[in-house]
Amino acid sequence: MHGGRATPTPPPAMRILLLSPFVPDRGAPHGGGIYLATLAAALARRVELGLVALARPGDDTRAAAGPWTYRHLVPHLDLPDRRRRVRHRLRMLWHWRRLPLVAAKHWQPALPAALASARAEFAPDAVLLEMAQMAQYLPFVRDLPTILTDHEAGCPANTHTGLGPLGDRRDCRLWRRYVQHFYPMASLLQTVTTEDAAALRTLVHRPVEVREPTFDVPATPVAPDAAPPRALFLGDYSHRPNPEAAAMLAREVLPLLRAAEPRTELWLAGPHAERVQPLATAPGVRVVGFVPDLHALFGEARLLLAPLLSGGGFRMKSLAALAHGLPVVTNGLGARGCSAPPPARTVAEGAQALADAALPLLRSPAAAADAGRAAFAWAHRNLTGDAVAQTQVERLQRLRPAATT
């Protein structure tokens, strides 16, 4: 009591349920897991945060370390050991009658029940659904405010079916039908780049917002000037744009670099590295595979050399490098979702232009140090999760009254 008046009780925290095709994890081998973990940590400082996610072996430990008030993990049935089984393949083909293949792989019969349990036990005020393949679960939360975040403009880059050109074309048609059927069920749509938002607007004929990228910036940067003349490429090589880019770097860009600076090396890091192992026969190429300690990995290179030839969404590899103080050389497609200026990030098109942009950093430790300091400073100003999380919460709050009318 104060002055005869009761202290008003603060309103209960908003409850947001996150629905994800994987467990958000700062140590994930893929950019999406790191990105969502960073965002989730920032959201949890403002709201009560629940998680329903598809989980692979070991993910229960990672989820336990997260900022969740509530969590429910559903075992993912599309695992490497299952993919060789005839029954699993037949099941995928059956779902492929009406769903694009990536969406079919993410349809898990236990997930609608998990959503029902979350609604009963956690009682969310709103739901965030991440990535295109989770849009098929919108019917189970349609009476709540929902935001669907599309990471690749309605059609993930991993749409190679393995069934030939006819199969791939059929899958693209299924994606268009899928987007036009499920996406209108969301209260609000958003993408992670302005380019993807523009593309998605033309497909769904409704407004599409943009959610800015975020990444944890470490306390201290790496020292690119202390590394040898080495370029790094980083990615999950089960994601088709990454082996495609790695091959271009090894076969077209690296020979140009080594002609000018013979000591130049190219390291290829990331999970599923067996898919790029043949590139290790090229002079100067080393396939290092998945390295869990990003700070240590970035400390081994002068720059991240990260052009891409296909795919949508933003490039977590570039944001991660900049956050650690490693300069980036990329092309226009690889630069999506990142506005860092030179010398932190240089954009060039074509093998020769990429080599020309990378060469000064490989030749001069001082130039690499200057670019690294610029990268780290830009990351501190632009990649904090709090501003992104606040915008996300405000968008959901605006949707809540509309959902109750």
C-alpha positions as CSV (number, residue, x, y, z in Angstrom):
1,M,0.0,0.0,0.0
2,H,1.2,3.6,-0.7
3,G,-0.9,6.7,0.2
4,G,-4.0,4.5,0.7
5,R,-3.9,3.1,-2.8
6,A,-3.0,-0.5,-3.8
7,T,-0.1,-1.0,-6.2
8,P,-1.6,-2.0,-9.5
9,T,-0.8,-5.6,-10.6
10,P,1.2,-5.6,-13.8
11,P,-0.4,-7.3,-16.7
12,P,0.6,-10.9,-17.3
13,A,3.4,-11.4,-19.8
14,M,2.3,-12.2,-23.4
15,R,2.7,-15.9,-24.2
16,I,4.2,-16.7,-27.6
17,L,4.5,-20.2,-29.0
18,L,7.3,-20.8,-31.5
19,L,6.7,-23.6,-34.1
20,S,9.9,-24.6,-35.8
21,P,11.1,-27.5,-38.1
22,F,14.2,-27.8,-35.8
23,V,15.3,-26.9,-32.3
24,P,16.8,-23.4,-32.1
25,D,20.3,-23.8,-30.9
26,R,23.3,-21.5,-30.8
27,G,25.6,-24.5,-31.5
28,A,23.5,-25.7,-34.4
29,P,25.4,-26.8,-37.6
30,H,23.0,-24.7,-39.7
31,G,22.3,-20.9,-39.8
32,G,18.6,-21.2,-39.2
33,G,19.1,-22.9,-35.8
34,I,21.6,-20.2,-34.7
35,Y,19.4,-17.4,-35.9
36,L,16.3,-18.6,-34.2
37,A,18.2,-19.3,-30.9
38,T,19.4,-15.7,-31.0
39,L,15.9,-14.4,-31.6
40,A,14.4,-16.7,-29.0
41,A,16.7,-15.4,-26.3
42,A,15.8,-11.8,-27.1
43,L,12.0,-12.7,-27.2
44,A,12.2,-14.5,-23.8
45,R,13.4,-11.2,-22.2
46,R,10.0,-9.7,-23.1
47,V,7.4,-12.6,-23.2
48,E,6.9,-16.1,-22.0
49,L,8.1,-18.3,-24.8
50,G,7.0,-21.8,-25.6
51,L,8.4,-24.2,-28.2
52,V,7.0,-26.9,-30.3
53,A,9.6,-28.3,-32.7
54,L,10.6,-31.3,-34.7
55,A,13.6,-32.9,-33.0
56,R,16.4,-35.1,-34.1
57,P,18.6,-37.3,-31.8
58,G,20.2,-35.1,-29.2
59,D,17.9,-32.2,-29.6
60,D,16.2,-32.7,-26.3
61,T,19.4,-31.6,-24.5
62,R,19.7,-28.5,-26.7
63,A,16.1,-27.6,-26.1
64,A,16.6,-27.9,-22.3
65,A,19.3,-25.2,-22.5
66,G,17.0,-22.8,-24.2
67,P,14.9,-19.9,-22.8
68,W,11.6,-21.9,-22.9
69,T,8.8,-21.6,-20.4
70,Y,7.2,-24.6,-22.2
71,R,8.6,-27.0,-24.7
72,H,7.2,-30.0,-26.6
73,L,9.5,-31.9,-29.0
74,V,8.2,-34.2,-31.7
75,P,10.6,-36.8,-33.1
76,H,11.4,-36.1,-36.7
77,L,10.6,-39.1,-38.9
78,D,12.7,-38.1,-41.9
79,L,16.1,-39.2,-40.7
80,P,19.0,-40.5,-42.8
81,D,18.6,-44.1,-41.6
82,R,14.9,-44.1,-42.4
83,R,15.3,-42.6,-45.9
84,R,16.8,-45.9,-47.2
85,R,13.7,-47.9,-46.0
86,V,11.1,-48.8,-48.7
87,R,8.2,-48.0,-46.4
88,H,9.5,-44.5,-45.6
89,R,10.0,-43.8,-49.3
90,L,6.5,-45.0,-50.2
91,R,5.1,-42.8,-47.4
92,M,6.9,-39.8,-48.9
93,L,5.6,-40.5,-52.4
94,W,2.1,-40.8,-51.0
95,H,2.2,-37.4,-49.4
96,W,3.9,-36.0,-52.5
97,R,0.5,-36.4,-54.2
98,R,-0.6,-33.1,-52.6
99,L,2.4,-31.6,-50.8
100,P,5.8,-30.5,-52.2
101,L,8.5,-33.0,-51.1
102,V,10.2,-30.8,-48.4
103,A,6.8,-30.1,-46.9
104,A,5.9,-33.8,-47.1
105,K,9.0,-34.7,-45.2
106,H,8.0,-32.3,-42.4
107,W,4.5,-33.6,-42.0
108,Q,4.5,-35.5,-38.8
109,P,1.2,-37.0,-37.6
110,A,2.1,-36.4,-33.9
111,L,2.6,-32.6,-34.4
112,P,-1.1,-31.5,-34.4
113,A,-1.5,-33.3,-31.1
114,A,1.6,-31.5,-29.8
115,L,0.0,-28.2,-30.8
116,A,-3.2,-29.2,-29.0
117,S,-1.2,-30.0,-25.8
118,A,0.6,-26.7,-26.0
119,R,-2.6,-24.8,-26.3
120,A,-4.1,-26.6,-23.3
121,E,-1.0,-26.4,-21.1
122,F,0.8,-23.2,-22.2
123,A,-2.2,-21.3,-23.5
124,P,-0.4,-19.1,-26.0
125,D,-1.6,-15.7,-27.0
126,A,0.0,-15.9,-30.4
127,V,2.0,-18.3,-32.6
128,L,5.2,-17.8,-34.6
129,L,5.6,-20.3,-37.4
130,E,9.0,-20.6,-38.9
131,M,9.8,-21.6,-42.5
132,A,7.6,-22.6,-45.4
133,Q,7.3,-26.2,-44.5
134,M,5.5,-25.4,-41.2
135,A,2.7,-23.5,-43.0
136,Q,0.8,-26.8,-43.3
137,Y,0.1,-26.6,-39.5
138,L,-1.7,-23.3,-39.7
139,P,-5.1,-24.9,-39.7
140,F,-4.4,-26.2,-36.2
141,V,-3.8,-22.7,-34.8
142,R,-5.9,-20.6,-37.2
143,D,-8.1,-19.1,-34.4
144,L,-5.0,-17.5,-32.8
145,P,-2.9,-14.6,-34.0
146,T,-0.2,-16.1,-36.2
147,I,2.8,-14.9,-38.0
148,L,4.4,-17.1,-40.6
149,T,8.0,-16.3,-41.4
150,D,9.0,-17.5,-44.8
151,H,12.8,-17.8,-45.1
152,E,13.0,-18.3,-48.9
153,A,10.1,-16.6,-50.7
154,G,7.7,-19.5,-50.9
155,C,10.0,-22.2,-52.3
156,P,13.0,-23.5,-50.3
157,A,16.2,-23.9,-52.3
158,N,16.3,-27.6,-51.3
159,T,13.7,-28.5,-53.9
160,H,15.8,-31.0,-55.8
161,T,13.6,-34.2,-55.7
162,G,16.1,-36.7,-57.2
163,L,13.4,-37.7,-59.6
164,G,14.7,-35.8,-62.6
165,P,13.6,-32.6,-64.3
166,L,10.0,-33.6,-64.6
167,G,9.9,-34.4,-60.8
168,D,11.5,-31.0,-60.0
169,R,9.0,-29.1,-62.2
170,R,6.1,-30.9,-60.6
171,D,7.5,-30.1,-57.1
172,C,7.7,-26.4,-58.1
173,R,4.0,-26.5,-59.1
174,L,3.1,-28.1,-55.8
175,W,5.0,-25.4,-53.9
176,R,3.0,-22.7,-55.7
177,R,-0.3,-24.5,-54.9
178,Y,0.9,-25.1,-51.3
179,V,1.7,-21.4,-50.7
180,Q,-1.5,-20.2,-52.2
181,H,-3.5,-22.6,-50.1
182,F,-1.9,-22.3,-46.6
183,Y,-0.3,-18.9,-46.5
184,P,-3.6,-16.9,-46.5
185,M,-4.4,-18.7,-43.2
186,A,-1.7,-16.7,-41.4
187,S,-2.7,-13.5,-39.7
188,L,0.5,-11.9,-41.0
189,L,3.3,-13.0,-43.4
190,Q,6.9,-11.9,-43.2
191,T,10.2,-12.8,-44.9
192,V,13.8,-12.2,-43.9
193,T,14.8,-10.0,-46.8
194,T,13.2,-7.2,-48.8
195,E,13.8,-9.1,-52.0
196,D,11.9,-12.2,-50.7
197,A,9.1,-10.0,-49.5
198,A,8.6,-8.4,-52.9
199,A,8.6,-11.9,-54.6
200,L,6.1,-13.3,-52.1
201,R,3.7,-10.4,-52.4
202,T,3.3,-11.1,-56.1
203,L,2.5,-14.7,-55.3
204,V,0.0,-14.3,-52.5
205,H,-1.3,-10.8,-53.3
206,R,-1.2,-9.5,-49.8
207,P,1.2,-7.4,-47.6
208,V,4.4,-9.1,-46.5
209,E,6.6,-7.6,-43.7
210,V,10.3,-8.1,-43.3
211,R,12.0,-9.4,-40.1
212,E,15.5,-8.2,-39.8
213,P,18.4,-10.6,-39.2
214,T,20.1,-11.0,-35.8
215,F,23.2,-12.7,-34.5
216,D,25.0,-12.9,-31.2
217,V,28.1,-10.7,-31.3
218,P,30.9,-12.1,-29.2
219,A,32.8,-10.0,-26.7
220,T,36.0,-10.0,-28.7
221,P,36.6,-10.3,-32.4
222,V,39.0,-12.6,-34.2
223,A,42.2,-11.2,-35.7
224,P,42.2,-11.8,-39.5
225,D,45.7,-10.2,-39.8
226,A,47.1,-13.1,-37.7
227,A,45.8,-15.7,-40.1
228,P,47.7,-16.9,-43.2
229,P,46.3,-15.9,-46.7
230,R,43.3,-18.2,-46.4
231,A,39.7,-17.8,-47.5
232,L,36.9,-19.6,-45.8
233,F,33.6,-20.8,-47.2
234,L,31.0,-22.0,-44.7
235,G,27.7,-23.8,-45.2
236,D,25.6,-27.0,-44.8
237,Y,26.3,-29.0,-47.9
238,S,23.0,-30.8,-47.8
239,H,21.6,-27.4,-48.9
240,R,22.1,-27.3,-52.6
241,P,23.3,-23.7,-53.0
242,N,26.3,-24.4,-50.8
243,P,28.0,-27.2,-52.7
244,E,27.2,-25.3,-55.9
245,A,29.0,-22.2,-54.6
246,A,31.9,-24.3,-53.1
247,A,32.5,-25.8,-56.5
248,M,32.6,-22.5,-58.2
249,L,35.1,-21.1,-55.7
250,A,37.4,-24.1,-55.9
251,R,37.4,-24.4,-59.7
252,E,37.1,-20.8,-60.8
253,V,38.0,-18.3,-58.1
254,L,40.8,-20.1,-56.3
255,P,43.0,-20.6,-59.4
256,L,42.8,-16.9,-60.1
257,L,43.8,-16.1,-56.5
258,R,46.7,-18.6,-56.4
259,A,48.0,-17.2,-59.7
260,A,48.4,-13.8,-58.0
261,E,49.1,-15.0,-54.4
262,P,50.4,-18.6,-54.6
263,R,50.1,-19.2,-50.8
264,T,46.3,-18.7,-50.9
265,E,44.2,-21.5,-49.4
266,L,40.4,-22.2,-49.5
267,W,38.9,-23.9,-46.5
268,L,35.4,-25.5,-46.9
269,A,33.7,-25.8,-43.5
270,G,30.3,-27.1,-42.5
271,P,28.2,-30.3,-42.0
272,H,27.7,-33.0,-44.7
273,A,31.1,-32.1,-46.1
274,E,31.4,-35.5,-47.8
275,R,29.3,-33.9,-50.6
276,V,32.2,-31.5,-51.4
277,Q,35.1,-33.9,-50.5
278,P,36.1,-34.4,-54.2
279,L,37.0,-30.7,-54.3
280,A,39.8,-31.4,-51.9
281,T,41.9,-32.7,-54.9
282,A,42.2,-29.1,-56.2
283,P,45.4,-27.3,-55.2
284,G,44.9,-25.2,-52.1
285,V,41.5,-26.6,-51.1
286,R,41.0,-28.2,-47.7
287,V,37.6,-29.7,-46.6
288,V,37.5,-29.2,-42.9
289,G,33.9,-30.3,-42.2
290,F,31.8,-29.2,-39.3
291,V,33.6,-27.1,-36.7
292,P,31.4,-26.4,-33.6
293,D,33.5,-23.5,-32.4
294,L,32.8,-20.7,-34.9
295,H,35.1,-18.2,-33.2
296,A,38.0,-20.7,-33.5
297,L,37.1,-21.4,-37.2
298,F,36.8,-17.7,-38.1
299,G,40.2,-17.1,-36.4
300,E,41.9,-19.3,-39.0
301,A,41.0,-17.1,-42.0
302,R,41.6,-13.7,-43.5
303,L,38.1,-13.5,-44.9
304,L,34.9,-15.2,-45.6
305,L,34.5,-15.8,-49.4
306,A,30.8,-16.5,-49.7
307,P,29.1,-15.9,-53.1
308,L,26.0,-17.8,-53.9
309,L,24.4,-18.7,-57.2
310,S,20.9,-19.8,-56.1
311,G,18.6,-19.7,-53.1
312,G,16.7,-17.1,-51.1
313,G,16.6,-15.7,-47.6
314,F,19.5,-14.0,-45.9
315,R,23.0,-15.4,-45.5
316,M,23.7,-16.4,-41.9
317,K,27.3,-17.3,-42.9
318,S,28.0,-13.6,-43.7
319,L,26.3,-12.3,-40.6
320,A,28.2,-14.8,-38.4
321,A,31.6,-13.8,-40.0
322,L,30.9,-10.1,-39.6
323,A,29.8,-10.6,-35.9
324,H,33.2,-12.2,-35.2
325,G,35.1,-9.5,-37.0
326,L,35.9,-11.4,-40.2
327,P,35.5,-9.4,-43.4
328,V,33.3,-10.8,-46.2
329,V,33.6,-10.9,-49.9
330,T,30.4,-12.0,-51.7
331,N,28.2,-11.4,-54.7
332,G,24.7,-9.8,-54.9
333,L,22.8,-12.9,-54.1
334,G,25.2,-13.8,-51.2
335,A,24.7,-10.2,-49.8
336,R,21.0,-10.5,-49.3
337,G,19.8,-9.4,-45.9
338,C,23.0,-7.7,-45.0
339,S,23.8,-4.0,-45.5
340,A,27.4,-3.8,-44.1
341,P,29.4,-1.5,-46.3
342,P,33.0,-1.8,-47.5
343,P,35.6,-2.7,-46.2
344,A,33.6,-4.9,-43.8
345,R,31.7,-6.5,-46.8
346,T,32.6,-6.2,-50.5
347,V,30.1,-7.2,-53.2
348,A,31.4,-8.3,-56.6
349,E,30.0,-10.3,-59.5
350,G,31.8,-13.1,-61.4
351,A,34.9,-15.1,-60.6
352,Q,37.5,-12.5,-61.7
353,A,35.8,-9.7,-59.7
354,L,35.5,-11.8,-56.6
355,A,39.2,-12.7,-56.9
356,D,40.1,-9.0,-57.3
357,A,38.0,-8.1,-54.2
358,A,39.6,-10.8,-52.1
359,L,43.2,-10.4,-53.2
360,P,44.0,-7.2,-51.2
361,L,42.9,-8.9,-47.9
362,L,44.9,-12.0,-48.7
363,R,48.0,-10.0,-49.6
364,S,47.9,-7.4,-46.7
365,P,47.4,-8.3,-43.1
366,A,46.9,-4.6,-42.3
367,A,44.0,-4.4,-44.8
368,A,42.4,-7.5,-43.4
369,A,42.7,-6.0,-39.9
370,D,41.1,-2.7,-40.9
371,A,38.2,-4.6,-42.6
372,G,37.8,-6.9,-39.6
373,R,37.5,-3.9,-37.3
374,A,34.9,-2.4,-39.6
375,A,33.0,-5.7,-39.6
376,F,32.9,-6.0,-35.8
377,A,31.8,-2.4,-35.4
378,W,29.0,-2.8,-37.9
379,A,27.8,-6.0,-36.2
380,H,27.6,-4.3,-32.8
381,R,25.5,-1.5,-34.3
382,N,23.1,-3.7,-36.4
383,L,22.8,-7.3,-35.2
384,T,21.6,-7.1,-31.7
385,G,18.5,-9.2,-31.1
386,D,16.6,-6.9,-28.9
387,A,15.3,-4.5,-31.6
388,V,14.2,-7.4,-33.8
389,A,12.4,-9.1,-30.9
390,Q,10.7,-5.9,-29.9
391,T,9.3,-5.4,-33.4
392,Q,8.1,-9.0,-33.5
393,V,6.3,-8.6,-30.2
394,E,4.7,-5.3,-31.4
395,R,3.4,-7.0,-34.6
396,L,1.8,-9.8,-32.6
397,Q,0.2,-7.3,-30.1
398,R,-1.4,-5.5,-33.1
399,L,-2.9,-8.7,-34.3
400,R,-4.4,-9.8,-30.9
401,P,-7.5,-7.5,-31.0
402,A,-8.3,-8.5,-34.5
403,A,-8.2,-12.2,-33.5
404,T,-10.8,-11.6,-30.7
405,T,-13.4,-9.7,-32.7
